[in-house]
Amino acid sequence: MRTYGAMQLIEGGSAWEMSKLEPHVAIRLKQLFPRVPKNSTGPFRFPRDLMHAADLDWFLTRYPLAMTAEDREALDGGRLAFNLQQAEIERILLPNFSPAPFVGLRDGQNVRHYQMQAVELVRRRCSLLLGDEGGLGKTYTAGAFLCAEPCALPAAVVCDPPIMDVLGIKASEARQIVDPHVGVQRTDNDTSNLRKLVERYLEKGKAVARGDLAKTVEATLNEAEQHALFE
């Protein structure tokens, strides 16, 4: 079978690299993958995640590339996992989807069906941009996730100061979902409270919150203080 270049796993298996692509294949690649710089001549690198595995596998059906058997198996595995994830997401979005019971809610508090669907999507994808209209309970959805997923705590919620009061009320109505040692704290125009809050979270979660994360938090706080972002 003719090949139009080569692809392999690099950086300890954390990324894909395409190299030695024929010119017309490289042009087509840039058209289909907009994040590839137009002036790049290769090699071309892609993250090793499920979505890229599916897309790259699809690209190789049109332009086969030379690969080792191990790398081909890794790509196939990523594509299959992506397909399974998509099927699971479609199942969650069905009207008759029945999630597991939620724990930790106060008596008389309920999570609506569409909110439970959103919580399950976060569990599967580890992230979610929720665009519900105002009044549909996005705050309750976030609180429901914190109730339903023990690994989600401790959590830091970033929002405008006026929203903090509403958030605290809603959280206490549903469940005391915030860290009892920290509580809901306002930042208002002073970043010192925010810095103390973040530092306590980093200290409590130092087993996982370290290195680049700590540096990112520090840089964000310094920028906020410098430009008065909380005024």
C-alpha positions as CSV (number, residue, x, y, z in Angstrom):
1,M,0.0,0.0,0.0
2,R,1.3,3.4,-0.9
3,T,2.1,5.8,2.0
4,Y,2.3,9.6,1.9
5,G,4.6,10.1,4.9
6,A,5.1,8.7,8.4
7,M,3.4,9.1,11.8
8,Q,4.7,8.0,15.2
9,L,4.2,8.5,18.9
10,I,6.7,10.8,20.5
11,E,7.5,12.4,23.9
12,G,6.9,9.1,25.8
13,G,3.7,8.4,24.0
14,S,2.0,11.8,24.8
15,A,1.8,13.2,21.3
16,W,1.6,12.2,17.6
17,E,4.1,13.4,15.0
18,M,3.6,13.4,11.2
19,S,6.7,13.8,9.1
20,K,7.9,13.5,5.6
21,L,4.5,14.4,4.2
22,E,4.2,14.9,0.5
23,P,3.5,18.5,-0.4
24,H,-0.2,18.1,-1.5
25,V,-0.9,16.0,1.6
26,A,0.6,18.7,3.9
27,I,-1.6,21.3,2.2
28,R,-4.7,19.2,2.8
29,L,-3.7,18.6,6.4
30,K,-3.5,22.3,7.1
31,Q,-6.9,22.8,5.5
32,L,-8.5,20.1,7.7
33,F,-6.6,21.0,10.9
34,P,-6.8,24.8,11.3
35,R,-4.5,24.8,14.3
36,V,-1.6,23.6,12.2
37,P,0.5,26.8,11.3
38,K,0.0,27.6,7.6
39,N,3.7,28.3,7.2
40,S,4.9,25.1,8.8
41,T,6.8,22.6,6.7
42,G,6.7,19.9,9.4
43,P,7.0,17.8,11.3
44,F,3.4,18.3,12.5
45,R,2.5,17.5,16.1
46,F,-0.8,16.7,17.7
47,P,-1.9,15.9,21.3
48,R,-2.6,12.3,22.0
49,D,-6.2,12.4,23.1
50,L,-9.4,10.7,22.0
51,M,-10.6,13.4,19.6
52,H,-7.3,13.6,17.8
53,A,-7.1,9.8,17.6
54,A,-10.5,9.7,15.8
55,D,-9.6,12.6,13.4
56,L,-6.1,11.3,12.6
57,D,-7.5,7.8,12.0
58,W,-10.0,9.3,9.6
59,F,-7.3,11.3,7.8
60,L,-5.2,8.2,7.4
61,T,-8.0,6.4,5.5
62,R,-7.5,8.9,2.7
63,Y,-3.7,9.4,3.1
64,P,-2.1,6.3,4.6
65,L,1.1,6.9,6.6
66,A,3.8,4.5,7.5
67,M,3.5,3.4,11.2
68,T,4.7,0.7,13.5
69,A,2.3,-2.0,14.5
70,E,2.4,-0.7,18.1
71,D,1.6,2.9,17.1
72,R,-1.2,1.7,14.8
73,E,-2.7,-0.3,17.6
74,A,-2.5,2.8,19.9
75,L,-4.3,4.9,17.3
76,D,-7.0,2.3,16.8
77,G,-7.5,2.1,20.5
78,G,-8.0,5.9,20.8
79,R,-10.5,5.9,18.0
80,L,-12.5,3.1,19.6
81,A,-12.5,4.8,22.9
82,F,-13.7,8.1,21.3
83,N,-16.5,6.2,19.6
84,L,-17.5,4.6,23.0
85,Q,-17.4,8.0,24.7
86,Q,-19.6,9.6,22.0
87,A,-22.1,6.7,22.3
88,E,-22.2,7.2,26.1
89,I,-22.8,11.0,25.7
90,E,-25.6,10.3,23.3
91,R,-27.1,7.8,25.8
92,I,-27.0,10.4,28.5
93,L,-28.8,13.0,26.4
94,L,-31.7,10.7,25.6
95,P,-35.1,11.7,27.2
96,N,-35.4,8.3,29.0
97,F,-31.9,8.5,30.6
98,S,-31.9,7.4,34.2
99,P,-28.9,8.5,36.3
100,A,-27.8,7.1,39.6
101,P,-29.4,8.7,42.7
102,F,-27.7,11.8,44.0
103,V,-26.5,11.8,47.6
104,G,-25.8,14.7,49.9
105,L,-28.8,16.8,49.1
106,R,-30.9,18.3,51.9
107,D,-34.5,17.1,52.4
108,G,-36.8,18.6,49.9
109,Q,-34.1,19.5,47.4
110,N,-34.2,17.9,44.0
111,V,-32.0,17.9,40.9
112,R,-33.9,18.3,37.6
113,H,-33.4,15.7,34.8
114,Y,-31.5,18.1,32.5
115,Q,-29.3,19.1,35.4
116,M,-28.5,15.5,36.1
117,Q,-27.6,15.0,32.5
118,A,-25.2,17.9,32.7
119,V,-23.5,16.4,35.8
120,E,-23.1,13.1,34.1
121,L,-21.5,14.8,31.1
122,V,-19.0,16.5,33.3
123,R,-18.2,13.1,34.8
124,R,-17.5,11.6,31.4
125,R,-15.7,14.5,29.8
126,C,-14.1,16.1,32.9
127,S,-15.2,19.6,31.6
128,L,-18.4,21.3,30.4
129,L,-19.4,24.7,29.1
130,L,-23.0,25.0,30.2
131,G,-25.0,27.5,28.2
132,D,-28.4,27.2,29.8
133,E,-30.6,30.3,29.8
134,G,-30.9,32.4,32.9
135,G,-33.2,30.9,35.6
136,L,-32.7,27.2,34.6
137,G,-30.4,26.5,37.5
138,K,-26.8,26.5,36.4
139,T,-25.7,27.2,40.0
140,Y,-27.7,24.1,41.1
141,T,-26.1,22.0,38.4
142,A,-22.6,23.0,39.6
143,G,-23.6,22.3,43.2
144,A,-25.1,18.9,42.2
145,F,-21.8,17.9,40.6
146,L,-19.9,18.8,43.8
147,C,-22.4,16.8,45.8
148,A,-22.3,13.8,43.5
149,E,-18.5,13.6,42.9
150,P,-16.4,13.3,46.1
151,C,-13.2,13.9,44.1
152,A,-14.5,17.4,43.1
153,L,-13.8,18.8,46.6
154,P,-12.2,21.0,47.6
155,A,-13.3,23.4,44.9
156,A,-12.7,27.0,44.2
157,V,-15.6,28.9,42.5
158,V,-14.6,32.1,40.6
159,C,-17.4,34.6,40.0
160,D,-18.3,38.3,40.2
161,P,-18.6,39.6,43.8
162,P,-22.4,40.2,43.6
163,I,-22.9,36.5,42.6
164,M,-21.0,35.2,45.7
165,D,-23.9,36.0,48.0
166,V,-26.3,34.1,45.8
167,L,-23.9,31.2,45.4
168,G,-23.5,30.9,49.2
169,I,-27.3,30.9,49.7
170,K,-27.9,28.3,47.0
171,A,-25.1,26.1,48.3
172,S,-26.4,26.2,51.9
173,E,-29.9,25.4,50.7
174,A,-28.8,22.3,48.8
175,R,-25.9,21.2,51.0
176,Q,-22.8,22.6,52.7
177,I,-20.7,21.9,49.7
178,V,-17.9,24.3,50.4
179,D,-14.8,23.4,52.5
180,P,-16.0,23.8,56.2
181,H,-12.5,25.1,57.1
182,V,-12.6,27.8,54.4
183,G,-16.3,28.6,53.8
184,V,-17.7,31.0,51.2
185,Q,-15.5,34.1,51.1
186,R,-16.0,37.3,49.3
187,T,-13.1,39.0,47.5
188,D,-14.7,42.4,46.7
189,N,-12.0,44.8,45.8
190,D,-9.3,43.2,47.8
191,T,-7.3,40.3,46.4
192,S,-5.8,39.4,49.8
193,N,-8.8,37.3,50.8
194,L,-8.6,35.5,47.4
195,R,-4.9,34.9,47.8
196,K,-5.4,33.4,51.3
197,L,-8.3,31.2,50.0
198,V,-6.2,29.8,47.1
199,E,-3.2,29.3,49.3
200,R,-5.2,27.2,51.7
201,Y,-6.6,25.1,48.8
202,L,-3.2,24.6,47.5
203,E,-1.9,23.5,50.9
204,K,-4.8,21.1,51.4
205,G,-4.4,19.6,47.9
206,K,-0.6,19.9,47.7
207,A,-0.4,16.2,46.7
208,V,-1.9,17.2,43.3
209,A,-1.7,21.0,43.2
210,R,1.9,21.8,42.7
211,G,4.4,22.8,40.1
212,D,2.9,24.4,37.1
213,L,-0.5,24.8,38.7
214,A,0.9,26.7,41.7
215,K,2.9,28.9,39.3
216,T,-0.2,29.6,37.3
217,V,-2.2,30.5,40.3
218,E,0.6,32.8,41.6
219,A,0.9,34.6,38.2
220,T,-2.9,35.1,38.0
221,L,-3.1,36.6,41.5
222,N,-0.1,38.9,40.8
223,E,-1.8,40.1,37.6
224,A,-5.1,40.7,39.4
225,E,-3.4,42.8,42.0
226,Q,-1.4,44.7,39.4
227,H,-4.3,45.6,37.2
228,A,-7.0,45.8,39.9
229,L,-9.2,43.3,38.1
230,F,-11.4,43.0,41.2
231,E,-12.5,46.7,41.2
